[in-house]
Amino acid sequence: MFTRRRFLHTTALSSVGILFKRSNEPHQVVVNVKDNPVVIATWGDNVKANAAAWGILGKGGRSLDAVEAGVQVPESDPTDQSVGYGGLPDRDGKVTLDACIMDEQGNCGAVMFLESIMHPIKIARLVMEKTPHVQLAGEGALQFALANGYKMENLLTPESEKVWQEWLKTSKYDPMTIPKLLEQKNQPGQRDNHDTIGMIALDASGNLSGACTTSGMAFKMRGRVGDSPIIGAGLFVDNEVGAATSTGVGEEVIRICGSHTVVELMRQGLNPELACKKTVERIVRKRGNKAKDVQVGFIAVNTKGGYGGYALQKGFTYAVHSKMGNEVFDAKSIYS
């Protein structure tokens, strides 16, 4: 006889069974390869930045220290008009900077709309290590930098000011201004000139970190911020999976949480290049023909040291430094 007591007993056992149901999904074993450090940066000319990072990685140093040191190279390079000192200004003639950094434990820091500080990546790391916050912006970010001993400097070079003065004659905003200027400097493509620098690294201990820094879109509206300082858009690191970063038109990257999307696709088993490709394809699906008029590129590295990249348009390159030396790769693209 099926009594009320038996019914309650059976129901209780069923509930336990639900709680402890065996998963049919395979358990993901995290493998972080050790003693095989590698650093990857957007744009081929950043072999110099990679060399600075390798000076730390090659000696067994931490990936976080390596990427911070690496991206400071273009930040202080006056000939680089898309990052830091010498960057092209906004439409008001002001150079404003964005940067973020993230380590293997998920700690992260960012600054955006920061003026007059040579190395925004240093301030981003201070935000991560000295505050309870992830992001500081504008005047608040500047006050924080000054309070920590940094000095204000004029970041607008005569060369960049000249380009801005020429732009003022028409004041036509074009999100592809920087890529077009770079292509004019170095036909074909942009091997020796570049846009935003994103850098990701795997150190000898098997830990991942990343950094991203930029002066943003040339002649942008005052206060515009792109993907570079936004964790999950311009940069994302997950020590169980991999790391990714981006370059190009930040608005398109933000719309799909680009770097986070790349990492999540690697979590599903895709290799770095394919994860980047699928993410770029998502931009195409969502934006249609608009995607033909902009550039976005992604690079990624997984916990095994595998790496890759992919872009919307041809001309995107990325630099890799490992025990094998320095290499530059032409990324595959959706459009030729």
TORKOL-4160 file (C-alpha; in steps of 0.2 Angstrom, whole numbers, padded with zeros to 4 digits, m for minus):
336
<pt num="1" X="0000" Y="0000" Z="0000"/>
<pt num="2" X="0007" Y="0017" Z="m0005"/>
<pt num="3" X="0005" Y="0027" Z="0011"/>
<pt num="4" X="0008" Y="0045" Z="0015"/>
<pt num="5" X="0024" Y="0041" Z="0024"/>
<pt num="6" X="0030" Y="0031" Z="0009"/>
<pt num="7" X="0026" Y="0045" Z="m0002"/>
<pt num="8" X="0036" Y="0058" Z="0008"/>
<pt num="9" X="0050" Y="0046" Z="0009"/>
<pt num="10" X="0051" Y="0043" Z="m0010"/>
<pt num="11" X="0049" Y="0062" Z="m0013"/>
<pt num="12" X="0064" Y="0066" Z="m0001"/>
<pt num="13" X="0075" Y="0053" Z="m0010"/>
<pt num="14" X="0070" Y="0060" Z="m0027"/>
<pt num="15" X="0075" Y="0078" Z="m0021"/>
<pt num="16" X="0092" Y="0071" Z="m0015"/>
<pt num="17" X="0094" Y="0063" Z="m0032"/>
<pt num="18" X="0091" Y="0080" Z="m0040"/>
<pt num="19" X="0103" Y="0089" Z="m0029"/>
<pt num="20" X="0117" Y="0076" Z="m0033"/>
<pt num="21" X="0113" Y="0072" Z="m0051"/>
<pt num="22" X="0128" Y="0066" Z="m0060"/>
<pt num="23" X="0132" Y="0078" Z="m0074"/>
<pt num="24" X="0134" Y="0072" Z="m0092"/>
<pt num="25" X="0146" Y="0086" Z="m0096"/>
<pt num="26" X="0164" Y="0082" Z="m0096"/>
<pt num="27" X="0175" Y="0089" Z="m0082"/>
<pt num="28" X="0186" Y="0102" Z="m0088"/>
<pt num="29" X="0204" Y="0099" Z="m0083"/>
<pt num="30" X="0214" Y="0116" Z="m0082"/>
<pt num="31" X="0231" Y="0114" Z="m0089"/>
<pt num="32" X="0242" Y="0129" Z="m0087"/>
<pt num="33" X="0259" Y="0125" Z="m0096"/>
<pt num="34" X="0274" Y="0131" Z="m0086"/>
<pt num="35" X="0292" Y="0135" Z="m0092"/>
<pt num="36" X="0285" Y="0141" Z="m0109"/>
<pt num="37" X="0282" Y="0160" Z="m0108"/>
<pt num="38" X="0275" Y="0169" Z="m0122"/>
<pt num="39" X="0269" Y="0187" Z="m0125"/>
<pt num="40" X="0258" Y="0193" Z="m0139"/>
<pt num="41" X="0254" Y="0211" Z="m0144"/>
<pt num="42" X="0243" Y="0219" Z="m0157"/>
<pt num="43" X="0252" Y="0226" Z="m0172"/>
<pt num="44" X="0269" Y="0220" Z="m0179"/>
<pt num="45" X="0278" Y="0236" Z="m0174"/>
<pt num="46" X="0276" Y="0231" Z="m0156"/>
<pt num="47" X="0290" Y="0219" Z="m0157"/>
<pt num="48" X="0299" Y="0233" Z="m0147"/>
<pt num="49" X="0286" Y="0232" Z="m0134"/>
<pt num="50" X="0287" Y="0213" Z="m0133"/>
<pt num="51" X="0305" Y="0214" Z="m0131"/>
<pt num="52" X="0303" Y="0225" Z="m0116"/>
<pt num="53" X="0290" Y="0212" Z="m0109"/>
<pt num="54" X="0302" Y="0198" Z="m0113"/>
<pt num="55" X="0316" Y="0206" Z="m0103"/>
<pt num="56" X="0305" Y="0201" Z="m0088"/>
<pt num="57" X="0296" Y="0185" Z="m0094"/>
<pt num="58" X="0313" Y="0178" Z="m0100"/>
<pt num="59" X="0320" Y="0179" Z="m0083"/>
<pt num="60" X="0305" Y="0170" Z="m0075"/>
<pt num="61" X="0296" Y="0186" Z="m0070"/>
<pt num="62" X="0277" Y="0188" Z="m0068"/>
<pt num="63" X="0266" Y="0191" Z="m0083"/>
<pt num="64" X="0258" Y="0206" Z="m0075"/>
<pt num="65" X="0275" Y="0215" Z="m0073"/>
<pt num="66" X="0279" Y="0210" Z="m0091"/>
<pt num="67" X="0264" Y="0218" Z="m0099"/>
<pt num="68" X="0265" Y="0233" Z="m0089"/>
<pt num="69" X="0283" Y="0236" Z="m0094"/>
<pt num="70" X="0279" Y="0232" Z="m0112"/>
<pt num="71" X="0265" Y="0244" Z="m0116"/>
<pt num="72" X="0275" Y="0258" Z="m0109"/>
<pt num="73" X="0286" Y="0258" Z="m0124"/>
<pt num="74" X="0272" Y="0265" Z="m0136"/>
<pt num="75" X="0265" Y="0275" Z="m0122"/>
<pt num="76" X="0281" Y="0286" Z="m0122"/>
<pt num="77" X="0284" Y="0285" Z="m0141"/>
<pt num="78" X="0280" Y="0302" Z="m0149"/>
<pt num="79" X="0280" Y="0294" Z="m0166"/>
<pt num="80" X="0265" Y="0283" Z="m0161"/>
<pt num="81" X="0250" Y="0293" Z="m0164"/>
<pt num="82" X="0237" Y="0281" Z="m0157"/>
<pt num="83" X="0245" Y="0278" Z="m0139"/>
<pt num="84" X="0250" Y="0290" Z="m0126"/>
<pt num="85" X="0263" Y="0304" Z="m0129"/>
<pt num="86" X="0260" Y="0310" Z="m0147"/>
<pt num="87" X="0243" Y="0303" Z="m0148"/>
<pt num="88" X="0231" Y="0312" Z="m0160"/>
<pt num="89" X="0219" Y="0323" Z="m0149"/>
<pt num="90" X="0201" Y="0324" Z="m0148"/>
<pt num="91" X="0191" Y="0337" Z="m0158"/>
<pt num="92" X="0196" Y="0351" Z="m0145"/>
<pt num="93" X="0214" Y="0347" Z="m0147"/>
<pt num="94" X="0216" Y="0338" Z="m0130"/>
<pt num="95" X="0225" Y="0321" Z="m0129"/>
<pt num="96" X="0215" Y="0310" Z="m0118"/>
<pt num="97" X="0221" Y="0292" Z="m0113"/>
<pt num="98" X="0213" Y="0276" Z="m0108"/>
<pt num="99" X="0221" Y="0260" Z="m0101"/>
<pt num="100" X="0217" Y="0244" Z="m0091"/>
<pt num="101" X="0227" Y="0230" Z="m0084"/>
<pt num="102" X="0221" Y="0213" Z="m0077"/>
<pt num="103" X="0231" Y="0199" Z="m0068"/>
<pt num="104" X="0229" Y="0180" Z="m0066"/>
<pt num="105" X="0218" Y="0181" Z="m0051"/>
<pt num="106" X="0205" Y="0192" Z="m0059"/>
<pt num="107" X="0211" Y="0208" Z="m0051"/>
<pt num="108" X="0210" Y="0223" Z="m0063"/>
<pt num="109" X="0211" Y="0242" Z="m0064"/>
<pt num="110" X="0207" Y="0255" Z="m0077"/>
<pt num="111" X="0208" Y="0273" Z="m0081"/>
<pt num="112" X="0199" Y="0283" Z="m0094"/>
<pt num="113" X="0198" Y="0300" Z="m0101"/>
<pt num="114" X="0214" Y="0304" Z="m0092"/>
<pt num="115" X="0225" Y="0319" Z="m0097"/>
<pt num="116" X="0243" Y="0325" Z="m0095"/>
<pt num="117" X="0250" Y="0308" Z="m0088"/>
<pt num="118" X="0263" Y="0300" Z="m0098"/>
<pt num="119" X="0260" Y="0282" Z="m0093"/>
<pt num="120" X="0241" Y="0278" Z="m0090"/>
<pt num="121" X="0245" Y="0260" Z="m0088"/>
<pt num="122" X="0254" Y="0263" Z="m0072"/>
<pt num="123" X="0239" Y="0273" Z="m0065"/>
<pt num="124" X="0228" Y="0258" Z="m0070"/>
<pt num="125" X="0238" Y="0246" Z="m0060"/>
<pt num="126" X="0238" Y="0258" Z="m0045"/>
<pt num="127" X="0219" Y="0258" Z="m0046"/>
<pt num="128" X="0219" Y="0239" Z="m0045"/>
<pt num="129" X="0231" Y="0238" Z="m0031"/>
<pt num="130" X="0228" Y="0253" Z="m0020"/>
<pt num="131" X="0209" Y="0256" Z="m0022"/>
<pt num="132" X="0193" Y="0246" Z="m0019"/>
<pt num="133" X="0188" Y="0251" Z="m0037"/>
<pt num="134" X="0191" Y="0245" Z="m0055"/>
<pt num="135" X="0189" Y="0261" Z="m0064"/>
<pt num="136" X="0193" Y="0279" Z="m0062"/>
<pt num="137" X="0189" Y="0293" Z="m0075"/>
<pt num="138" X="0193" Y="0310" Z="m0080"/>
<pt num="139" X="0197" Y="0323" Z="m0066"/>
<pt num="140" X="0196" Y="0309" Z="m0053"/>
<pt num="141" X="0209" Y="0298" Z="m0062"/>
<pt num="142" X="0221" Y="0313" Z="m0063"/>
<pt num="143" X="0219" Y="0318" Z="m0045"/>
<pt num="144" X="0223" Y="0300" Z="m0040"/>
<pt num="145" X="0239" Y="0300" Z="m0051"/>
<pt num="146" X="0245" Y="0317" Z="m0044"/>
<pt num="147" X="0242" Y="0310" Z="m0026"/>
<pt num="148" X="0253" Y="0296" Z="m0030"/>
<pt num="149" X="0267" Y="0306" Z="m0036"/>
<pt num="150" X="0265" Y="0308" Z="m0055"/>
<pt num="151" X="0268" Y="0324" Z="m0063"/>
<pt num="152" X="0257" Y="0332" Z="m0077"/>
<pt num="153" X="0265" Y="0334" Z="m0094"/>
<pt num="154" X="0260" Y="0340" Z="m0111"/>
<pt num="155" X="0256" Y="0325" Z="m0122"/>
<pt num="156" X="0252" Y="0335" Z="m0138"/>
<pt num="157" X="0267" Y="0335" Z="m0150"/>
<pt num="158" X="0269" Y="0347" Z="m0164"/>
<pt num="159" X="0267" Y="0333" Z="m0176"/>
<pt num="160" X="0250" Y="0328" Z="m0169"/>
<pt num="161" X="0245" Y="0346" Z="m0167"/>
<pt num="162" X="0248" Y="0349" Z="m0185"/>
<pt num="163" X="0237" Y="0334" Z="m0190"/>
<pt num="164" X="0223" Y="0341" Z="m0179"/>
<pt num="165" X="0225" Y="0358" Z="m0186"/>
<pt num="166" X="0223" Y="0351" Z="m0204"/>
<pt num="167" X="0208" Y="0341" Z="m0198"/>
<pt num="168" X="0200" Y="0357" Z="m0192"/>
<pt num="169" X="0198" Y="0363" Z="m0210"/>
<pt num="170" X="0184" Y="0351" Z="m0213"/>
<pt num="171" X="0180" Y="0344" Z="m0195"/>
<pt num="172" X="0174" Y="0328" Z="m0203"/>
<pt num="173" X="0174" Y="0314" Z="m0191"/>
<pt num="174" X="0179" Y="0297" Z="m0197"/>
<pt num="175" X="0182" Y="0282" Z="m0185"/>
<pt num="176" X="0195" Y="0275" Z="m0198"/>
<pt num="177" X="0206" Y="0291" Z="m0197"/>
<pt num="178" X="0220" Y="0282" Z="m0188"/>
<pt num="179" X="0220" Y="0267" Z="m0199"/>
<pt num="180" X="0220" Y="0277" Z="m0215"/>
<pt num="181" X="0234" Y="0288" Z="m0209"/>
<pt num="182" X="0244" Y="0273" Z="m0205"/>
<pt num="183" X="0241" Y="0265" Z="m0221"/>
<pt num="184" X="0247" Y="0281" Z="m0230"/>
<pt num="185" X="0263" Y="0280" Z="m0220"/>
<pt num="186" X="0266" Y="0262" Z="m0225"/>
<pt num="187" X="0258" Y="0255" Z="m0240"/>
<pt num="188" X="0251" Y="0241" Z="m0240"/>
<pt num="189" X="0244" Y="0237" Z="m0223"/>
<pt num="190" X="0250" Y="0243" Z="m0207"/>
<pt num="191" X="0265" Y="0232" Z="m0202"/>
<pt num="192" X="0276" Y="0246" Z="m0196"/>
<pt num="193" X="0263" Y="0257" Z="m0189"/>
<pt num="194" X="0248" Y="0253" Z="m0177"/>
<pt num="195" X="0233" Y="0257" Z="m0168"/>
<pt num="196" X="0229" Y="0254" Z="m0149"/>
<pt num="197" X="0241" Y="0242" Z="m0141"/>
<pt num="198" X="0234" Y="0227" Z="m0132"/>
<pt num="199" X="0246" Y="0214" Z="m0124"/>
<pt num="200" X="0243" Y="0197" Z="m0116"/>
<pt num="201" X="0256" Y="0186" Z="m0109"/>
<pt num="202" X="0259" Y="0169" Z="m0101"/>
<pt num="203" X="0273" Y="0168" Z="m0089"/>
<pt num="204" X="0285" Y="0153" Z="m0084"/>
<pt num="205" X="0273" Y="0149" Z="m0069"/>
<pt num="206" X="0259" Y="0147" Z="m0081"/>
<pt num="207" X="0250" Y="0163" Z="m0076"/>
<pt num="208" X="0241" Y="0175" Z="m0088"/>
<pt num="209" X="0240" Y="0194" Z="m0088"/>
<pt num="210" X="0235" Y="0208" Z="m0100"/>
<pt num="211" X="0236" Y="0226" Z="m0103"/>
<pt num="212" X="0228" Y="0238" Z="m0115"/>
<pt num="213" X="0232" Y="0257" Z="m0118"/>
<pt num="214" X="0227" Y="0270" Z="m0131"/>
<pt num="215" X="0224" Y="0288" Z="m0135"/>
<pt num="216" X="0208" Y="0283" Z="m0143"/>
<pt num="217" X="0200" Y="0288" Z="m0159"/>
<pt num="218" X="0207" Y="0303" Z="m0167"/>
<pt num="219" X="0197" Y="0319" Z="m0166"/>
<pt num="220" X="0183" Y="0310" Z="m0156"/>
<pt num="221" X="0170" Y="0320" Z="m0146"/>
<pt num="222" X="0176" Y="0327" Z="m0130"/>
<pt num="223" X="0174" Y="0313" Z="m0116"/>
<pt num="224" X="0172" Y="0298" Z="m0128"/>
<pt num="225" X="0179" Y="0282" Z="m0121"/>
<pt num="226" X="0181" Y="0266" Z="m0132"/>
<pt num="227" X="0184" Y="0248" Z="m0127"/>
<pt num="228" X="0202" Y="0249" Z="m0122"/>
<pt num="229" X="0199" Y="0253" Z="m0103"/>
<pt num="230" X="0184" Y="0242" Z="m0101"/>
<pt num="231" X="0187" Y="0225" Z="m0094"/>
<pt num="232" X="0178" Y="0212" Z="m0104"/>
<pt num="233" X="0178" Y="0223" Z="m0120"/>
<pt num="234" X="0196" Y="0228" Z="m0124"/>
<pt num="235" X="0204" Y="0215" Z="m0112"/>
<pt num="236" X="0199" Y="0200" Z="m0102"/>
<pt num="237" X="0210" Y="0187" Z="m0093"/>
<pt num="238" X="0204" Y="0170" Z="m0086"/>
<pt num="239" X="0218" Y="0160" Z="m0079"/>
<pt num="240" X="0208" Y="0144" Z="m0081"/>
<pt num="241" X="0206" Y="0147" Z="m0100"/>
<pt num="242" X="0216" Y="0161" Z="m0108"/>
<pt num="243" X="0217" Y="0179" Z="m0112"/>
<pt num="244" X="0211" Y="0191" Z="m0126"/>
<pt num="245" X="0213" Y="0209" Z="m0131"/>
<pt num="246" X="0207" Y="0220" Z="m0145"/>
<pt num="247" X="0211" Y="0234" Z="m0157"/>
<pt num="248" X="0201" Y="0245" Z="m0169"/>
<pt num="249" X="0184" Y="0254" Z="m0167"/>
<pt num="250" X="0180" Y="0252" Z="m0149"/>
<pt num="251" X="0161" Y="0254" Z="m0151"/>
<pt num="252" X="0160" Y="0238" Z="m0161"/>
<pt num="253" X="0170" Y="0229" Z="m0148"/>
<pt num="254" X="0160" Y="0235" Z="m0133"/>
<pt num="255" X="0143" Y="0230" Z="m0142"/>
<pt num="256" X="0148" Y="0212" Z="m0141"/>
<pt num="257" X="0159" Y="0212" Z="m0125"/>
<pt num="258" X="0173" Y="0207" Z="m0137"/>
<pt num="259" X="0188" Y="0200" Z="m0127"/>
<pt num="260" X="0176" Y="0191" Z="m0115"/>
<pt num="261" X="0168" Y="0183" Z="m0129"/>
<pt num="262" X="0184" Y="0177" Z="m0136"/>
<pt num="263" X="0189" Y="0169" Z="m0119"/>
<pt num="264" X="0172" Y="0161" Z="m0117"/>
<pt num="265" X="0173" Y="0153" Z="m0134"/>
<pt num="266" X="0190" Y="0146" Z="m0129"/>
<pt num="267" X="0182" Y="0139" Z="m0114"/>
<pt num="268" X="0171" Y="0130" Z="m0125"/>
<pt num="269" X="0186" Y="0122" Z="m0134"/>
<pt num="270" X="0190" Y="0133" Z="m0148"/>
<pt num="271" X="0208" Y="0137" Z="m0152"/>
<pt num="272" X="0213" Y="0155" Z="m0150"/>
<pt num="273" X="0213" Y="0159" Z="m0169"/>
<pt num="274" X="0195" Y="0151" Z="m0171"/>
<pt num="275" X="0189" Y="0160" Z="m0155"/>
<pt num="276" X="0195" Y="0177" Z="m0162"/>
<pt num="277" X="0187" Y="0173" Z="m0179"/>
<pt num="278" X="0170" Y="0168" Z="m0172"/>
<pt num="279" X="0170" Y="0184" Z="m0162"/>
<pt num="280" X="0174" Y="0195" Z="m0177"/>
<pt num="281" X="0160" Y="0185" Z="m0186"/>
<pt num="282" X="0148" Y="0190" Z="m0173"/>
<pt num="283" X="0151" Y="0209" Z="m0177"/>
<pt num="284" X="0147" Y="0205" Z="m0195"/>
<pt num="285" X="0131" Y="0197" Z="m0190"/>
<pt num="286" X="0125" Y="0211" Z="m0179"/>
<pt num="287" X="0132" Y="0226" Z="m0189"/>
<pt num="288" X="0129" Y="0220" Z="m0207"/>
<pt num="289" X="0136" Y="0231" Z="m0220"/>
<pt num="290" X="0142" Y="0243" Z="m0207"/>
<pt num="291" X="0156" Y="0231" Z="m0203"/>
<pt num="292" X="0164" Y="0233" Z="m0220"/>
<pt num="293" X="0168" Y="0251" Z="m0216"/>
<pt num="294" X="0178" Y="0248" Z="m0199"/>
<pt num="295" X="0192" Y="0238" Z="m0193"/>
<pt num="296" X="0193" Y="0227" Z="m0177"/>
<pt num="297" X="0206" Y="0214" Z="m0173"/>
<pt num="298" X="0208" Y="0202" Z="m0159"/>
<pt num="299" X="0222" Y="0192" Z="m0152"/>
<pt num="300" X="0221" Y="0178" Z="m0139"/>
<pt num="301" X="0232" Y="0166" Z="m0130"/>
<pt num="302" X="0227" Y="0150" Z="m0120"/>
<pt num="303" X="0234" Y="0142" Z="m0105"/>
<pt num="304" X="0244" Y="0130" Z="m0115"/>
<pt num="305" X="0253" Y="0144" Z="m0124"/>
<pt num="306" X="0244" Y="0143" Z="m0140"/>
<pt num="307" X="0240" Y="0160" Z="m0148"/>
<pt num="308" X="0231" Y="0167" Z="m0163"/>
<pt num="309" X="0222" Y="0182" Z="m0170"/>
<pt num="310" X="0209" Y="0188" Z="m0183"/>
<pt num="311" X="0202" Y="0204" Z="m0190"/>
<pt num="312" X="0188" Y="0212" Z="m0200"/>
<pt num="313" X="0199" Y="0220" Z="m0213"/>
<pt num="314" X="0216" Y="0214" Z="m0220"/>
<pt num="315" X="0232" Y="0223" Z="m0214"/>
<pt num="316" X="0230" Y="0218" Z="m0195"/>
<pt num="317" X="0246" Y="0211" Z="m0189"/>
<pt num="318" X="0252" Y="0204" Z="m0172"/>
<pt num="319" X="0269" Y="0202" Z="m0164"/>
<pt num="320" X="0274" Y="0186" Z="m0153"/>
<pt num="321" X="0289" Y="0184" Z="m0143"/>
<pt num="322" X="0294" Y="0167" Z="m0135"/>
<pt num="323" X="0309" Y="0156" Z="m0133"/>
<pt num="324" X="0310" Y="0155" Z="m0152"/>
<pt num="325" X="0312" Y="0174" Z="m0153"/>
<pt num="326" X="0302" Y="0188" Z="m0161"/>
<pt num="327" X="0289" Y="0184" Z="m0174"/>
<pt num="328" X="0276" Y="0195" Z="m0184"/>
<pt num="329" X="0261" Y="0187" Z="m0191"/>
<pt num="330" X="0248" Y="0193" Z="m0203"/>
<pt num="331" X="0231" Y="0190" Z="m0196"/>
<pt num="332" X="0218" Y="0182" Z="m0207"/>
<pt num="333" X="0202" Y="0193" Z="m0210"/>
<pt num="334" X="0184" Y="0192" Z="m0215"/>
<pt num="335" X="0186" Y="0205" Z="m0229"/>
<pt num="336" X="0201" Y="0206" Z="m0241"/>
